[in-house]
Amino acid sequence: MAYHHGDLAVALVDAGLELSREGGLDALTIREVTRRVGVSPNAAYRHYPNLAALREAVSDAILARLAGAMTSGEAGDGAARLRTVGLMYIDFALAEPGWFAVAFFGSRPITPEAAAQAPAFRALAAALDAMVEEGALAPSARADAAWSCWATVHGFAELALHGPLAAVPAEEQRRLAAAAVDAVIAGVRA
């Protein structure tokens, strides 16, 4: 992908997406991104002052794609939406392990406040808000439910990518993911 006029910042992020999809965080370097785009490494520094800034921009693009995947099949009541959000989060992580690593284990620490502003967390929050509006979740339980739900799906994804569930066939991973999501939904409703 040679760069020819246009938005170099976007071209650098696009190249970063390609590289991280293939090789995760370690593949995302200024030298390799600029090589893919066809510019000198110095050109990247006009848009991103360092590697951490480029990784943050790539991470933001990945998080936006994750949120899009999480909300692509939303339908039904709040609990059904929450189930879709949770399962799509896990599906995305398993389908895109390189991106998942960059988004959550990149160069910047994610504070609870910053996480709450991320598009993926807002998709989760919207499903929980729908449950509150329907009377299926007490307003006082809403904040804790968000972190319980996220911890469940994120933890499951990590176990399936790097833990004891990595060796389990995909069909069984999917069944176990549904059981985990259903259990956390039952828990937050209780």
Protein Blocks (a to p, Z undefined) as FASTA:
>chain_A
ZZeehjfklmmmmmmmmmmmmnommlmcfklmmmmnopafklmmmmmmbfklmmmmmmmm
mmmmmmmmmmmmggcjfklmmmmmmmmmmmmmmmmmmlmmmmmmmmbdcdfklmmmpmkl
mmmmmmmmmmmmnopacfklmmmmmmmmmmmmmmmmmmmmmmmklmpcfklmmmmmmmmm
mmmmmmmmZZ
